[in-house]
Amino acid sequence: MSEGTFPDHTLESAPPAARRSMEAMVRNLGYLPAPAGRLATSPALLDGFLKLSGLFEATTLEPLAREVVILTMATRNRCHVCVAMHTAKVTALGADADLIAALRTQEPLAQERLEAIRSFTLDVLASAGAVGTSRLREFIAAGYTAQNALEVVLGIGAYTTSTLANRMVEAPLDEQLEPFAWTEPERVAS
């Protein structure tokens, strides 16, 4: 259904208001990601996501910590295209295979500082932001700041937008990302 409802727009077929954002993606990535073609159906959503993700990239969180937030959101929201895209990015950052595997299977991370941001992200989501003073203190004790706590919220907002929209439009996986394809892990009933 989504292919007809959400066409695979090109630079030429996209609504005029989406073209600037799409051209920027081509300049930055060297190609137009297929999901962006479908998200261009809503120029406001595409532009809003790109602005939010750009703001998140400019936070004081180090790149690997940002990717932990993103992959936590992507796996939680079961966005296969987002997991593949950000697995490629975390791989390019030099993350080790065990870290990548744990992120993709939603398991605790061996590196305490990265596990602190992964679990904090999940706690912010579970509590709708009301994590409480003691949880904030734990996060800060792991080497983060109050500013970082709010930056996690920004990342959650940006990547909630992306993951939900990509799932709605049934975003296809680009050929460049096929080596990083993801299938949701089976859950064992408790």
C-alpha positions, 0 to 999 in steps of 0.5 A: 500500500505505501508505494502508491500512497508514498511514492518514491519521489526523485528530485524532479517528482518531489513536491517543490518544498521538499527539493532543497532538503533532498538536494542537501542530502545528495550533496552530503551523502552522494546519493538520495536515500530511498526513504527520503524519496518517500518522506518527501511526500511531506516536505515539512516532515523531511525538513523537520527531521533533517533540522532536528537530526542536524541539531542533535549532531551538534550537541555536546554528546560525543559521536558514539554516544549519539549513535547509541541513542539513535540505535536504541531508538531504531531497534526499539521502534523496529525501523530496519532502515534506520538500524542499517543506516546507523550500523553503517555509521557506528561501524565507520566510527570504529565501534567494535563488533561486540558493541554493534551486536549488542546495540542491534540485539538490544542487549546491555553494552559492555562499556559502562559509559555507553550503557549509561546513555543507552539505559538512560534513553530507555528510562526517559522513554519509559517514564515519558521524561519523568526519570527523577532526581536519583536517575539523573544523578546516576546518569551524571555520575556516569560522566554525563551532564544535565545538558547531555540529559536534555540532548538525549531528549532531543535525540529521542524526538528526532529519531522518533520522527524518523523511525515512525515515518520510515515505518509508515512509508515502509522505507526500502533499504538502499543497496549501499546499506544491504551489508548492514541489513537488520532483522528484529531479534526473536523475543523469548517469552518470559 
